[in-house]
Amino acid sequence: MPLKFPLEAWLLFRRKGPDITDGASDGERPLFVGMSKAGRLTGQELSDKAVWRLVTRASCC
């Protein structure tokens, strides 16, 4: 059954992903985190400006 909204898909993916925040609950985990040049998640929350840039770039292509 396909998900209706991309946010639902992202939240489902995030819930199943590895915990990089030392056992924090879903409400405490950031929605978007940074990634190193090696492709590893940093666990550091992205700023609202960084998320805005990513969403803007993804929506225009």
PASEBA-1860 file (N, C-alpha, C; in nm, 3 decimals):
! residues 61
1> MPLKFPLE> 0.084/-0.118/0.000/0.000/0.000/0.000/0.089/0.125/0.000 ~ 0.083/0.205/-0.104/0.170/0.324/-0.111/0.128/0.430/-0.010 ~ 0.226/0.502/0.039/0.198/0.611/0.131/0.154/0.733/0.053 ~ 0.061/0.809/0.110/0.004/0.922/0.040/0.093/1.045/0.045 ~ 0.170/1.057/0.149/0.246/1.179/0.168/0.394/1.147/0.184 ~ 0.480/1.224/0.122/0.624/1.200/0.135/0.671/1.209/0.281 ~ 0.610/1.294/0.362/0.650/1.305/0.501/0.626/1.175/0.576 ~ 0.514/1.108/0.547/0.487/0.979/0.610/0.596/0.878/0.574
9> AWLLFRRK> 0.638/0.878/0.448/0.742/0.786/0.404/0.873/0.817/0.476 ~ 0.905/0.945/0.489/1.029/0.984/0.556/1.026/0.943/0.703 ~ 0.914/0.966/0.771/0.904/0.930/0.912/0.915/0.779/0.931 ~ 0.857/0.702/0.841/0.867/0.556/0.848/1.011/0.512/0.829 ~ 1.079/0.569/0.729/1.219/0.538/0.703/1.305/0.574/0.825 ~ 1.278/0.688/0.882/1.355/0.738/0.997/1.337/0.647/1.118 ~ 1.214/0.600/1.139/1.185/0.512/1.253/1.261/0.380/1.241 ~ 1.278/0.332/1.119/1.344/0.203/1.097/1.496/0.215/1.085
17> GPDITDGA> 1.546/0.338/1.072/1.689/0.360/1.053/1.768/0.341/1.181 ~ 1.898/0.338/1.169/1.983/0.321/1.287/1.972/0.441/1.380 ~ 1.980/0.415/1.509/1.971/0.523/1.607/2.110/0.584/1.625 ~ 2.125/0.706/1.582/2.254/0.774/1.593/2.253/0.876/1.706 ~ 2.146/0.874/1.787/2.132/0.974/1.892/2.135/0.913/2.032 ~ 2.198/0.798/2.048/2.214/0.734/2.178/2.083/0.707/2.251 ~ 1.986/0.652/2.178/1.862/0.606/2.241/1.757/0.713/2.262 ~ 1.765/0.824/2.194/1.664/0.929/2.209/1.532/0.881/2.151
25> SDGERPLF> 1.422/0.931/2.205/1.290/0.894/2.154/1.266/0.962/2.020 ~ 1.163/0.918/1.948/1.132/0.976/1.818/1.108/1.127/1.827 ~ 1.044/1.171/1.935/1.017/1.313/1.952/1.142/1.396/1.976 ~ 1.247/1.332/2.025/1.371/1.404/2.054/1.471/1.399/1.940 ~ 1.454/1.304/1.848/1.548/1.289/1.736/1.519/1.395/1.630 ~ 1.623/1.459/1.575/1.599/1.556/1.469/1.551/1.488/1.341 ~ 1.467/1.558/1.265/1.418/1.502/1.139/1.528/1.491/1.035 ~ 1.617/1.589/1.032/1.724/1.592/0.933/1.857/1.612/1.004
33> VGMSKAGR> 1.954/1.527/0.970/2.087/1.538/1.030/2.191/1.550/0.920 ~ 2.308/1.597/0.956/2.417/1.613/0.861/2.479/1.481/0.820 ~ 2.557/1.489/0.713/2.627/1.371/0.663/2.771/1.412/0.632 ~ 2.863/1.325/0.670/3.004/1.352/0.644/3.036/1.327/0.497 ~ 3.153/1.368/0.455/3.196/1.343/0.317/3.207/1.194/0.287 ~ 3.227/1.115/0.392/3.237/0.970/0.376/3.099/0.903/0.370 ~ 2.993/0.982/0.385/2.858/0.927/0.376/2.801/0.877/0.507 ~ 2.863/0.911/0.618/2.812/0.869/0.749/2.730/0.981/0.812
41> LTGQELSD> 2.618/0.943/0.875/2.535/1.042/0.943/2.608/1.095/1.066 ~ 2.600/1.226/1.086/2.672/1.288/1.197/2.592/1.291/1.325 ~ 2.460/1.292/1.316/2.376/1.305/1.434/2.351/1.449/1.472 ~ 2.419/1.541/1.405/2.401/1.682/1.434/2.284/1.735/1.351 ~ 2.191/1.801/1.416/2.071/1.852/1.351/2.107/1.958/1.245 ~ 2.039/1.949/1.128/2.058/2.050/1.026/1.978/2.175/1.063 ~ 2.028/2.290/1.024/1.956/2.414/1.051/1.833/2.423/0.961 ~ 1.740/2.508/0.998/1.621/2.527/0.915/1.658/2.579/0.776
49> KAVWRLVT> 1.761/2.660/0.769/1.806/2.714/0.640/1.861/2.602/0.551 ~ 1.938/2.511/0.609/1.993/2.399/0.532/1.882/2.308/0.480 ~ 1.781/2.281/0.561/1.668/2.198/0.518/1.592/2.270/0.407 ~ 1.571/2.400/0.421/1.501/2.478/0.319/1.575/2.469/0.186 ~ 1.706/2.481/0.189/1.786/2.472/0.066/1.772/2.335/0.000 ~ 1.778/2.229/0.081/1.765/2.093/0.026/1.628/2.072/-0.038 ~ 1.523/2.116/0.030/1.387/2.098/-0.021/1.368/2.180/-0.148 ~ 1.417/2.301/-0.148/1.405/2.389/-0.265/1.475/2.329/-0.386
57> RASCC> 1.596/2.280/-0.367/1.672/2.220/-0.478/1.604/2.094/-0.530 ~ 1.552/2.013/-0.439/1.487/1.888/-0.479/1.355/1.913/-0.553 ~ 1.286/2.019/-0.517/1.155/2.044/-0.578/1.164/2.109/-0.715 ~ 1.275/2.170/-0.748/1.283/2.241/-0.877/1.340/2.154/-0.988 ~ 1.383/2.031/-0.959/1.446/1.948/-1.063/1.357/1.836/-1.110
END
